[in-house]
Amino acid sequence: MLKLETERLILRMLRVDDAEEYARIHGDPEVMRYLGGKPFSTLEAWRHMAFLVGHWELLGYGHFAVEEKSSGRLIGRIGFLNPEGWPGFEIGWTLARESWGKGYAIEGARRVLSYGFEELDREHVISLINPDNTPSIKVAERLGEKLEGKTELFGNEVLIYGIDRADWVT
């Protein structure tokens, strides 16, 4: 089973026993503020987990569960999405509020982006970010992504940040 590691994180497949913590994270209105604006119910969180697992099954890549090494706790998800009709091969990150400001998003996203360029042989990766989500914009910029434009996603305008493999610096 695929697992990536960083100094402080384990990036692994989602498991059934992650469901309760996943629902807690995605039930937080602040976590979901820029991800549709509405917290997930327990059922919605379960369905979203199943969507992410199915993404791996159907496309061979997806979001990793992010586990903090020091505590062994699930603290979020980082990975790739590109379902039918999506604007491109996207890297995204969602972390529990108590994990914000610790550098986990950039640490995990760097490892996952490296995996995308080196193992999945992708030439270009994007991030779709709400224009008001300054912390995620900063993560994208620290990854080396540049603003490429904007699009509409689920009725909301989002910025498109992107990076080419040729510009990737590990």
C-alpha positions in Angstrom: 0.0 0.0 0.0 1.4 3.4 -1.0 2.7 5.5 1.8 4.9 8.7 1.6 6.7 10.3 4.5 8.1 13.6 5.5 10.0 14.7 8.6 6.7 15.1 10.6 4.0 13.5 8.5 2.9 10.1 7.1 0.8 10.4 3.9 -1.2 7.2 3.5 -4.4 5.8 2.2 -7.7 6.6 4.0 -9.0 3.8 6.2 -12.5 3.1 7.7 -11.2 3.9 11.1 -10.4 7.5 9.9 -14.2 8.2 9.4 -14.9 9.7 12.8 -11.9 12.1 12.8 -12.5 12.9 9.1 -16.1 13.9 9.9 -14.8 16.0 12.8 -12.3 17.8 10.6 -14.8 18.4 7.7 -17.6 19.3 10.1 -15.7 22.4 11.3 -17.2 25.5 9.6 -13.8 27.2 9.6 -12.1 24.3 7.8 -14.9 24.2 5.2 -15.2 28.0 4.9 -13.5 28.0 1.4 -14.5 24.5 0.4 -18.2 25.1 -0.4 -18.8 27.1 2.7 -20.8 24.4 4.5 -19.5 21.9 7.1 -20.1 18.2 6.2 -22.5 16.1 8.2 -21.2 12.7 9.3 -22.9 11.2 6.2 -21.5 13.8 3.8 -18.0 13.2 5.3 -18.4 9.5 4.8 -19.5 10.0 1.2 -16.6 12.3 0.6 -14.1 9.8 2.0 -15.6 7.2 -0.4 -15.3 9.6 -3.3 -11.6 10.1 -2.5 -11.0 6.3 -2.2 -12.9 5.8 -5.4 -10.7 8.4 -7.1 -7.6 6.2 -6.3 -9.4 3.1 -7.6 -10.5 4.7 -10.8 -7.6 7.0 -11.7 -4.6 5.6 -9.7 -4.0 8.7 -7.7 -5.9 10.9 -5.2 -5.8 12.4 -1.8 -3.6 10.9 1.0 -4.7 10.9 4.6 -2.3 13.1 6.5 -1.1 11.6 9.8 1.0 13.5 12.3 3.9 11.3 13.2 4.2 12.6 16.8 0.6 11.8 17.7 -0.5 9.2 15.2 -3.6 11.4 14.6 -5.3 12.0 11.3 -5.0 15.8 10.7 -6.3 16.2 7.2 -5.8 15.3 3.6 -3.4 16.3 0.8 -3.4 15.0 -2.8 -4.6 15.1 -6.3 -8.0 15.4 -7.9 -9.0 15.3 -11.5 -12.5 13.9 -11.8 -14.5 14.2 -15.0 -15.0 17.9 -16.0 -12.3 19.2 -13.6 -10.2 22.1 -14.9 -6.9 20.1 -14.6 -4.7 17.8 -12.5 -5.1 19.5 -9.1 -3.1 19.3 -5.9 -5.1 20.3 -2.8 -4.8 20.3 0.9 -7.3 20.4 3.8 -6.0 20.3 7.4 -7.7 20.3 10.8 -7.8 23.8 12.3 -5.5 22.8 15.2 -2.9 21.9 12.6 -2.9 25.3 10.9 0.2 27.4 11.1 2.6 24.6 11.7 3.9 24.3 8.2 2.2 20.9 7.6 0.4 22.0 4.4 3.6 23.1 2.7 5.6 20.1 4.0 3.0 17.5 2.9 2.2 19.3 -0.4 5.9 19.4 -1.4 6.2 15.7 -0.9 3.0 15.0 -2.8 3.9 17.4 -5.6 7.3 15.7 -5.9 5.4 12.3 -6.2 3.2 13.8 -8.9 6.1 15.0 -11.0 8.5 12.1 -10.5 6.3 9.1 -10.0 3.1 10.0 -11.9 5.1 11.8 -14.6 2.8 14.9 -14.7 4.0 17.9 -16.7 1.7 20.5 -15.0 -0.2 20.7 -11.7 -2.8 23.3 -10.7 -4.4 24.4 -7.4 -7.9 25.8 -7.4 -8.3 28.3 -4.6 -11.0 30.6 -3.4 -9.8 34.2 -3.9 -10.3 35.0 -0.2 -8.3 32.0 1.0 -5.0 33.9 1.7 -3.4 31.0 3.6 -3.9 28.5 0.7 -2.7 31.1 -1.8 0.5 31.5 0.3 1.0 27.7 0.3 0.6 27.6 -3.5 3.1 30.4 -3.9 5.6 28.7 -1.6 5.3 25.6 -3.7 6.3 27.7 -6.7 2.8 28.0 -8.2 1.9 31.1 -10.2 -1.5 32.6 -10.8 -2.7 31.4 -14.2 -6.2 32.7 -14.3 -9.6 31.9 -12.8 -12.6 29.6 -13.4 -15.9 28.7 -11.9 -16.3 25.6 -9.8 -19.7 24.6 -8.3 -21.0 28.1 -8.9 -18.0 29.9 -7.2 -15.1 31.7 -8.8 -11.8 30.2 -8.0 -8.2 31.2 -8.8 -6.1 28.8 -10.8 -2.5 28.5 -9.6 -0.1 26.2 -11.5 3.4 24.9 -11.8 5.2 23.0 -14.6 7.5 20.1 -13.8 10.3 22.1 -15.4 9.9 24.8 -12.8 9.7 22.4 -9.8 12.4 22.8 -7.3 12.4 20.2 -4.5 
